[in-house]
Amino acid sequence: MAERIKIRVVPNAPKSECVGPYGDAVKIKIAAQAVDGKANAELVKFLSKTLKVPKKAITIVTGDTSRDKLVEIEGAPYAANILLSREQPL
């Protein structure tokens, strides 16, 4: 079963981490530049590690060149809840 979640990406962060809710999305800082797909690749790697799913189970449905993305994740029910439970204190 696939789950789709909205993600707001902030590239060029010191480290990749989930920040918390951002409207109806999840805000994630990514430790990669938004050049040549590096931020997207780092986002997939971060989600794969955090949600314990293979990278091939993660698809960026919309927002390939935008900070606002819709991501589909196979095999990770409640992915948004898992990400938000890992948010860092501000």
N, CA, C and O atoms as a Tinker XYZ file with bonds, in Angstrom:
   360  protein
     1  N      0.836000   -1.175000    0.000000    73     2
     2  CA     0.000000    0.000000    0.000000    64     1     3
     3  C      0.886000    1.245000    0.000000    63     2     4     5
     4  O      1.795000    1.362000    0.822000    81     3
     5  N      0.627000    2.160000   -0.907000    73     3     6
     6  CA     1.436000    3.368000   -1.030000    64     5     7
     7  C      0.768000    4.525000   -0.303000    63     6     8     9
     8  O     -0.456000    4.655000   -0.278000    81     7
     9  N      1.609000    5.354000    0.281000    73     7    10
    10  CA     1.118000    6.557000    0.940000    64     9    11
    11  C      1.764000    7.751000    0.250000    63    10    12    13
    12  O      2.955000    7.733000   -0.060000    81    11
    13  N      0.972000    8.782000    0.017000    73    11    14
    14  CA     1.485000   10.016000   -0.565000    64    13    15
    15  C      1.533000   11.088000    0.514000    63    14    16    17
    16  O      0.566000   11.293000    1.248000    81    15
    17  N      2.671000   11.768000    0.598000    73    15    18
    18  CA     2.806000   12.855000    1.558000    64    17    19
    19  C      3.404000   14.075000    0.859000    63    18    20    21
    20  O      4.218000   13.957000   -0.057000    81    19
    21  N      2.977000   15.240000    1.318000    73    19    22
    22  CA     3.516000   16.494000    0.809000    64    21    23
    23  C      4.742000   16.840000    1.641000    63    22    24    25
    24  O      4.736000   16.727000    2.867000    81    23
    25  N      5.791000   17.265000    0.948000    73    23    26
    26  CA     7.037000   17.602000    1.621000    64    25    27
    27  C      7.515000   18.964000    1.140000    63    26    28    29
    28  O      7.487000   19.261000   -0.054000    81    27
    29  N      7.950000   19.783000    2.080000    73    27    30
    30  CA     8.589000   21.075000    1.777000    64    29    31
    31  C     10.080000   20.873000    2.049000    63    30    32    33
    32  O     10.480000   20.618000    3.185000    81    31
    33  N     10.896000   20.988000    1.001000    73    31    34
    34  CA    12.323000   20.729000    1.101000    64    33    35
    35  C     13.084000   22.044000    1.250000    63    34    36    37
    36  O     12.804000   23.022000    0.557000    81    35
    37  N     14.049000   22.048000    2.168000    73    35    38
    38  CA    14.951000   23.184000    2.346000    64    37    39
    39  C     16.367000   22.666000    2.069000    63    38    40    41
    40  O     16.952000   21.991000    2.916000    81    39
    41  N     16.922000   22.977000    0.889000    73    39    42
    42  CA    18.264000   22.475000    0.559000    64    41    43
    43  C     19.364000   23.267000    1.263000    63    42    44    45
    44  O     19.097000   24.283000    1.905000    81    43
    45  N     20.600000   22.791000    1.137000    73    43    46
    46  CA    21.808000   23.427000    1.684000    64    45    47
    47  C     21.819000   23.501000    3.205000    63    46    48    49
    48  O     22.395000   24.435000    3.764000    81    47
    49  N     21.212000   22.563000    3.874000    73    47    50
    50  CA    21.227000   22.531000    5.339000    64    49    51
    51  C     22.523000   21.861000    5.807000    63    50    52    53
    52  O     23.133000   21.100000    5.056000    81    51
    53  N     22.939000   22.137000    7.025000    73    51    54
    54  CA    24.142000   21.477000    7.550000    64    53    55
    55  C     23.991000   19.952000    7.643000    63    54    56    57
    56  O     24.955000   19.210000    7.453000    81    55
    57  N     22.762000   19.496000    7.939000    73    55    58
    58  CA    22.493000   18.053000    7.974000    64    57    59
    59  C     21.051000   17.817000    7.551000    63    58    60    61
    60  O     20.209000   18.710000    7.647000    81    59
    61  N     20.779000   16.617000    7.088000    73    59    62
    62  CA    19.421000   16.255000    6.685000    64    61    63
    63  C     18.623000   15.880000    7.921000    63    62    64    65
    64  O     19.042000   15.044000    8.721000    81    63
    65  N     17.445000   16.525000    8.063000    73    63    66
    66  CA    16.600000   16.253000    9.220000    64    65    67
    67  C     15.182000   16.727000    8.952000    63    66    68    69
    68  O     14.940000   17.605000    8.124000    81    67
    69  N     14.255000   16.120000    9.677000    73    67    70
    70  CA    12.864000   16.542000    9.617000    64    69    71
    71  C     12.684000   17.682000   10.614000    63    70    72    73
    72  O     13.060000   17.566000   11.781000    81    71
    73  N     12.099000   18.795000   10.138000    73    71    74
    74  CA    11.914000   19.965000   10.993000    64    73    75
    75  C     10.564000   19.925000   11.679000    63    74    76    77
    76  O     10.456000   20.285000   12.851000    81    75
    77  N      9.532000   19.493000   10.969000    73    75    78
    78  CA     8.199000   19.436000   11.545000    64    77    79
    79  C      7.140000   19.760000   10.525000    63    78    80    81
    80  O      7.415000   19.742000    9.325000    81    79
    81  N      5.934000   20.055000   10.969000    73    79    82
    82  CA     4.854000   20.350000   10.035000    64    81    83
    83  C      5.061000   21.701000    9.353000    63    82    84    85
    84  O      5.657000   22.620000    9.915000    81    83
    85  N      4.553000   21.792000    8.130000    73    83    86
    86  CA     4.613000   23.026000    7.345000    64    85    87
    87  C      3.286000   23.116000    6.604000    63    86    88    89
    88  O      3.181000   22.666000    5.463000    81    87
    89  N      2.277000   23.691000    7.242000    73    87    90
    90  CA     0.928000   23.689000    6.673000    64    89    91
    91  C      0.418000   22.262000    6.637000    63    90    92    93
    92  O      0.338000   21.597000    7.670000    81    91
    93  N      0.073000   21.793000    5.442000    73    91    94
    94  CA    -0.376000   20.406000    5.295000    64    93    95
    95  C      0.743000   19.497000    4.808000    63    94    96    97
    96  O      0.486000   18.394000    4.325000    81    95
    97  N      1.979000   19.957000    4.934000    73    95    98
    98  CA     3.145000   19.197000    4.483000    64    97    99
    99  C      4.087000   18.939000    5.659000    63    98   100   101
   100  O      3.852000   19.385000    6.782000    81    99
   101  N      5.156000   18.206000    5.362000    73    99   102
   102  CA     6.221000   17.951000    6.327000    64   101   103
   103  C      7.457000   18.690000    5.816000    63   102   104   105
   104  O      7.846000   18.518000    4.661000    81   103
   105  N      8.070000   19.501000    6.659000    73   103   106
   106  CA     9.251000   20.269000    6.268000    64   105   107
   107  C     10.504000   19.461000    6.593000    63   106   108   109
   108  O     10.698000   19.013000    7.723000    81   107
   109  N     11.361000   19.283000    5.563000    73   107   110
   110  CA    12.584000   18.508000    5.727000    64   109   111
   111  C     13.763000   19.314000    5.205000    63   110   112   113
   112  O     13.745000   19.802000    4.075000    81   111
   113  N     14.785000   19.449000    6.038000    73   111   114
   114  CA    16.034000   20.082000    5.613000    64   113   115
   115  C     16.918000   19.006000    4.986000    63   114   116   117
   116  O     17.007000   17.886000    5.489000    81   115
   117  N     17.571000   19.367000    3.878000    73   115   118
   118  CA    18.400000   18.418000    3.142000    64   117   119
   119  C     19.820000   18.952000    3.039000    63   118   120   121
   120  O     20.027000   20.116000    2.696000    81   119
   121  N     20.792000   18.109000    3.333000    73   119   122
   122  CA    22.204000   18.481000    3.282000    64   121   123
   123  C     22.758000   18.251000    1.881000    63   122   124   125
   124  O     23.701000   17.481000    1.694000    81   123
   125  N     22.170000   18.919000    0.908000    73   123   126
   126  CA    22.641000   18.856000   -0.477000    64   125   127
   127  C     22.142000   20.091000   -1.205000    63   126   128   129
   128  O     21.123000   20.676000   -0.839000    81   127
   129  N     22.869000   20.478000   -2.234000    73   127   130
   130  CA    22.467000   21.622000   -3.032000    64   129   131
   131  C     21.355000   21.221000   -3.991000    63   130   132   133
   132  O     21.239000   20.059000   -4.379000    81   131
   133  N     20.545000   22.198000   -4.364000    73   131   134
   134  CA    19.465000   21.959000   -5.328000    64   133   135
   135  C     20.009000   22.128000   -6.740000    63   134   136   137
   136  O     19.532000   22.968000   -7.503000    81   135
   137  N     21.003000   21.329000   -7.078000    73   135   138
   138  CA    21.656000   21.387000   -8.382000    64   137   139
   139  C     21.768000   19.967000   -8.923000    63   138   140   141
   140  O     22.180000   19.054000   -8.208000    81   139
   141  N     21.402000   19.785000  -10.182000    73   139   142
   142  CA    21.551000   18.491000  -10.864000    64   141   143
   143  C     20.882000   17.334000  -10.125000    63   142   144   145
   144  O     21.364000   16.204000  -10.190000    81   143
   145  N     19.793000   17.595000   -9.433000    73   143   146
   146  CA    19.053000   16.533000   -8.761000    64   145   147
   147  C     19.674000   16.035000   -7.469000    63   146   148   149
   148  O     19.228000   15.029000   -6.918000    81   147
   149  N     20.700000   16.725000   -6.974000    73   147   150
   150  CA    21.370000   16.272000   -5.751000    64   149   151
   151  C     20.444000   16.326000   -4.540000    63   150   152   153
   152  O     20.455000   15.415000   -3.712000    81   151
   153  N     19.645000   17.384000   -4.427000    73   151   154
   154  CA    18.728000   17.495000   -3.292000    64   153   155
   155  C     17.659000   16.404000   -3.352000    63   154   156   157
   156  O     17.298000   15.841000   -2.319000    81   155
   157  N     17.152000   16.100000   -4.541000    73   155   158
   158  CA    16.159000   15.031000   -4.677000    64   157   159
   159  C     16.757000   13.680000   -4.294000    63   158   160   161
   160  O     16.114000   12.878000   -3.617000    81   159
   161  N     17.985000   13.436000   -4.730000    73   159   162
   162  CA    18.645000   12.168000   -4.394000    64   161   163
   163  C     18.867000   12.058000   -2.887000    63   162   164   165
   164  O     18.678000   10.988000   -2.309000    81   163
   165  N     19.265000   13.153000   -2.253000    73   163   166
   166  CA    19.473000   13.153000   -0.800000    64   165   167
   167  C     18.146000   12.983000   -0.063000    63   166   168   169
   168  O     18.088000   12.318000    0.971000    81   167
   169  N     17.076000   13.588000   -0.598000    73   167   170
   170  CA    15.752000   13.424000    0.012000    64   169   171
   171  C     15.332000   11.958000   -0.011000    63   170   172   173
   172  O     14.858000   11.433000    0.996000    81   171
   173  N     15.503000   11.300000   -1.146000    73   171   174
   174  CA    15.141000    9.881000   -1.265000    64   173   175
   175  C     15.987000    9.051000   -0.300000    63   174   176   177
   176  O     15.470000    8.149000    0.360000    81   175
   177  N     17.273000    9.349000   -0.214000    73   175   178
   178  CA    18.170000    8.631000    0.700000    64   177   179
   179  C     17.734000    8.834000    2.160000    63   178   180   181
   180  O     17.688000    7.880000    2.937000    81   179
   181  N     17.415000   10.085000    2.523000    73   179   182
   182  CA    16.976000   10.396000    3.886000    64   181   183
   183  C     15.667000    9.674000    4.219000    63   182   184   185
   184  O     15.541000    9.076000    5.287000    81   183
   185  N     14.699000    9.729000    3.309000    73   183   186
   186  CA    13.417000    9.058000    3.549000    64   185   187
   187  C     13.592000    7.551000    3.658000    63   186   188   189
   188  O     12.975000    6.908000    4.507000    81   187
   189  N     14.436000    6.990000    2.797000    73   187   190
   190  CA    14.687000    5.552000    2.811000    64   189   191
   191  C     15.261000    5.115000    4.155000    63   190   192   193
   192  O     14.824000    4.119000    4.732000    81   191
   193  N     16.239000    5.863000    4.646000    73   191   194
   194  CA    16.872000    5.524000    5.919000    64   193   195
   195  C     15.913000    5.726000    7.091000    63   194   196   197
   196  O     15.826000    4.881000    7.982000    81   195
   197  N     15.201000    6.840000    7.083000    73   195   198
   198  CA    14.302000    7.173000    8.197000    64   197   199
   199  C     13.117000    6.215000    8.279000    63   198   200   201
   200  O     12.728000    5.785000    9.365000    81   199
   201  N     12.546000    5.886000    7.120000    73   199   202
   202  CA    11.347000    5.044000    7.093000    64   201   203
   203  C     11.651000    3.556000    6.955000    63   202   204   205
   204  O     10.750000    2.718000    6.995000    81   203
   205  N     12.946000    3.240000    6.789000    73   203   206
   206  CA    13.392000    1.847000    6.659000    64   205   207
   207  C     12.714000    1.134000    5.488000    63   206   208   209
   208  O     12.185000    0.032000    5.629000    81   207
   209  N     12.746000    1.794000    4.334000    73   207   210
   210  CA    12.247000    1.203000    3.091000    64   209   211
   211  C     13.345000    1.351000    2.044000    63   210   212   213
   212  O     14.195000    2.232000    2.169000    81   211
   213  N     13.345000    0.502000    1.008000    73   211   214
   214  CA    14.350000    0.660000   -0.041000    64   213   215
   215  C     14.126000    1.943000   -0.843000    63   214   216   217
   216  O     13.002000    2.436000   -0.937000    81   215
   217  N     15.195000    2.474000   -1.413000    73   215   218
   218  CA    15.099000    3.707000   -2.201000    64   217   219
   219  C     14.118000    3.555000   -3.366000    63   218   220   221
   220  O     13.438000    4.514000   -3.731000    81   219
   221  N     14.043000    2.370000   -3.943000    73   219   222
   222  CA    13.144000    2.166000   -5.085000    64   221   223
   223  C     11.665000    2.231000   -4.689000    63   222   224   225
   224  O     10.793000    2.300000   -5.555000    81   223
   225  N     11.384000    2.208000   -3.381000    73   223   226
   226  CA    10.005000    2.309000   -2.905000    64   225   227
   227  C      9.540000    3.761000   -2.799000    63   226   228   229
   228  O      8.389000    4.024000   -2.451000    81   227
   229  N     10.440000    4.702000   -3.101000    73   227   230
   230  CA    10.133000    6.139000   -2.960000    64   229   231
   231  C     10.136000    6.784000   -4.336000    63   230   232   233
   232  O     11.101000    6.667000   -5.091000    81   231
   233  N      9.028000    7.475000   -4.653000    73   231   234
   234  CA     8.885000    8.151000   -5.934000    64   233   235
   235  C      8.472000    9.595000   -5.704000    63   234   236   237
   236  O      7.535000    9.867000   -4.954000    81   235
   237  N      9.176000   10.523000   -6.354000    73   235   238
   238  CA     8.760000   11.920000   -6.326000    64   237   239
   239  C      7.735000   12.082000   -7.444000    63   238   240   241
   240  O      8.082000   12.075000   -8.625000    81   239
   241  N      6.469000   12.227000   -7.056000    73   239   242
   242  CA     5.367000   12.268000   -8.022000    64   241   243
   243  C      5.315000   13.632000   -8.703000    63   242   244   245
   244  O      5.249000   13.708000   -9.930000    81   243
   245  N      5.344000   14.703000   -7.923000    73   243   246
   246  CA     5.347000   16.055000   -8.477000    64   245   247
   247  C      6.360000   16.898000   -7.719000    63   246   248   249
   248  O      6.708000   16.595000   -6.578000    81   247
   249  N      6.826000   17.954000   -8.364000    73   247   250
   250  CA     7.730000   18.891000   -7.716000    64   249   251
   251  C      9.192000   18.558000   -7.881000    63   250   252   253
   252  O     10.001000   18.882000   -7.012000    81   251
   253  N      9.548000   17.916000   -8.979000    73   251   254
   254  CA    10.930000   17.524000   -9.213000    64   253   255
   255  C     11.894000   18.710000   -9.123000    63   254   256   257
   256  O     13.017000   18.562000   -8.642000    81   255
   257  N     11.459000   19.880000   -9.583000    73   255   258
   258  CA    12.321000   21.063000   -9.566000    64   257   259
   259  C     11.799000   22.134000   -8.605000    63   258   260   261
   260  O     12.167000   23.303000   -8.718000    81   259
   261  N     10.955000   21.741000   -7.676000    73   259   262
   262  CA    10.343000   22.672000   -6.740000    64   261   263
   263  C     10.694000   22.282000   -5.304000    63   262   264   265
   264  O     11.088000   21.144000   -5.045000    81   263
   265  N     10.552000   23.203000   -4.395000    73   263   266
   266  CA    10.734000   22.879000   -2.974000    64   265   267
   267  C      9.539000   22.102000   -2.434000    63   266   268   269
   268  O      9.668000   21.337000   -1.478000    81   267
   269  N      8.375000   22.304000   -3.051000    73   267   270
   270  CA     7.164000   21.599000   -2.637000    64   269   271
   271  C      7.013000   20.343000   -3.475000    63   270   272   273
   272  O      6.900000   20.412000   -4.699000    81   271
   273  N      7.012000   19.201000   -2.814000    73   271   274
   274  CA     6.971000   17.917000   -3.519000    64   273   275
   275  C      5.839000   17.040000   -2.991000    63   274   276   277
   276  O      5.429000   17.148000   -1.836000    81   275
   277  N      5.356000   16.182000   -3.859000    73   275   278
   278  CA     4.439000   15.129000   -3.474000    64   277   279
   279  C      5.210000   13.829000   -3.671000    63   278   280   281
   280  O      5.635000   13.506000   -4.780000    81   279
   281  N      5.383000   13.094000   -2.582000    73   279   282
   282  CA     6.201000   11.886000   -2.610000    64   281   283
   283  C      5.328000   10.677000   -2.296000    63   282   284   285
   284  O      4.522000   10.704000   -1.366000    81   283
   285  N      5.497000    9.621000   -3.079000    73   283   286
   286  CA     4.772000    8.375000   -2.839000    64   285   287
   287  C      5.746000    7.356000   -2.263000    63   286   288   289
   288  O      6.839000    7.152000   -2.792000    81   287
   289  N      5.330000    6.721000   -1.169000    73   287   290
   290  CA     6.190000    5.774000   -0.476000    64   289   291
   291  C      5.461000    4.448000   -0.346000    63   290   292   293
   292  O      4.374000    4.380000    0.228000    81   291
   293  N      6.064000    3.398000   -0.880000    73   291   294
   294  CA     5.502000    2.043000   -0.798000    64   293   295
   295  C      6.002000    1.362000    0.470000    63   294   296   297
   296  O      7.183000    1.455000    0.802000    81   295
   297  N      5.130000    0.694000    1.159000    73   295   298
   298  CA     5.534000   -0.129000    2.292000    64   297   299
   299  C      5.824000    0.620000    3.574000    63   298   300   301
   300  O      6.470000    0.080000    4.471000    81   299
   301  N      5.362000    1.849000    3.677000    73   299   302
   302  CA     5.574000    2.617000    4.909000    64   301   303
   303  C      4.272000    3.292000    5.310000    63   302   304   305
   304  O      4.112000    4.498000    5.121000    81   303
   305  N      3.340000    2.520000    5.863000    73   303   306
   306  CA     2.102000    3.152000    6.310000    64   305   307
   307  C      2.397000    4.168000    7.404000    63   306   308   309
   308  O      3.299000    3.973000    8.219000    81   307
   309  N      1.648000    5.226000    7.414000    73   307   310
   310  CA     1.808000    6.294000    8.400000    64   309   311
   311  C      3.165000    6.987000    8.291000    63   310   312   313
   312  O      3.737000    7.393000    9.302000    81   311
   313  N      3.681000    7.123000    7.069000    73   311   314
   314  CA     4.993000    7.728000    6.854000    64   313   315
   315  C      5.062000    9.149000    7.407000    63   314   316   317
   316  O      6.062000    9.520000    8.022000    81   315
   317  N      4.028000    9.939000    7.202000    73   315   318
   318  CA     4.034000   11.323000    7.698000    64   317   319
   319  C      4.131000   11.341000    9.226000    63   318   320   321
   320  O      4.852000   12.163000    9.792000    81   319
   321  N      3.414000   10.444000    9.888000    73   319   322
   322  CA     3.464000   10.372000   11.350000    64   321   323
   323  C      4.849000    9.974000   11.844000    63   322   324   325
   324  O      5.334000   10.493000   12.849000    81   323
   325  N      5.477000    9.051000   11.131000    73   323   326
   326  CA     6.821000    8.617000   11.504000    64   325   327
   327  C      7.803000    9.783000   11.363000    63   326   328   329
   328  O      8.631000   10.018000   12.244000    81   327
   329  N      7.703000   10.503000   10.254000    73   327   330
   330  CA     8.594000   11.651000   10.038000    64   329   331
   331  C      8.393000   12.717000   11.097000    63   330   332   333
   332  O      9.364000   13.258000   11.625000    81   331
   333  N      7.146000   13.023000   11.411000    73   331   334
   334  CA     6.876000   14.052000   12.396000    64   333   335
   335  C      7.281000   13.642000   13.805000    63   334   336   337
   336  O      7.589000   14.499000   14.634000    81   335
   337  N      7.285000   12.356000   14.083000    73   335   338
   338  CA     7.721000   11.902000   15.408000    64   337   339
   339  C      9.237000   11.994000   15.548000    63   338   340   341
   340  O      9.765000   11.936000   16.659000    81   339
   341  N      9.936000   12.138000   14.423000    73   339   342
   342  CA    11.404000   12.257000   14.436000    64   341   343
   343  C     11.869000   13.699000   14.326000    63   342   344   345
   344  O     13.066000   13.952000   14.197000    81   343
   345  N     10.943000   14.648000   14.376000    73   343   346
   346  CA    11.339000   16.039000   14.222000    64   345   347
   347  C     12.257000   16.466000   15.361000    63   346   348   349
   348  O     12.168000   15.975000   16.486000    81   347
   349  N     13.127000   17.383000   15.029000    73   347   350
   350  CA    14.107000   17.875000   15.981000    64   349   351
   351  C     13.530000   19.034000   16.773000    63   350   352   353
   352  O     12.780000   19.833000   16.212000    81   351
   353  N     13.849000   19.159000   18.050000    73   351   354
   354  CA    13.382000   20.331000   18.800000    64   353   355
   355  C     14.029000   21.592000   18.251000    63   354   356   357
   356  O     15.194000   21.575000   17.854000    81   355
   357  N     13.274000   22.685000   18.228000    73   355   358
   358  CA    13.814000   23.929000   17.668000    64   357   359
   359  C     14.611000   24.702000   18.685000    63   358   360
   360  O     15.134000   25.772000   18.376000    81   359
